[in-house]
């Protein structure tokens, strides 16, 4: 699955479920298996897992600020 489709699916799931840490674990395993050092990221291997972790923190902070009415 392409990286951008995975990120879109994870964003939807993070928005729906509270504290979805499984996304970080899935992307960490993906980086461990398929990650290569990227020159544009200073030879950093864990780009996708770091991105998902930062997005998880941002979404959790936003979900705490926004009231959801059902």
C-alpha angles and dihedrals in degrees: 000000000000118000096243093053090051091051092050092050092047092050090054093048093045090052091051104042126052114249099347099194092163089080091062091049092049093050092044090055089046091052091048092052103036107014120120127183109272116213092207090057095048092264092301113159103193098065099133096043091049090048092051092046091053091046090050091054092047093048093048091051091048093047090054091052096046120070115219116208120199 
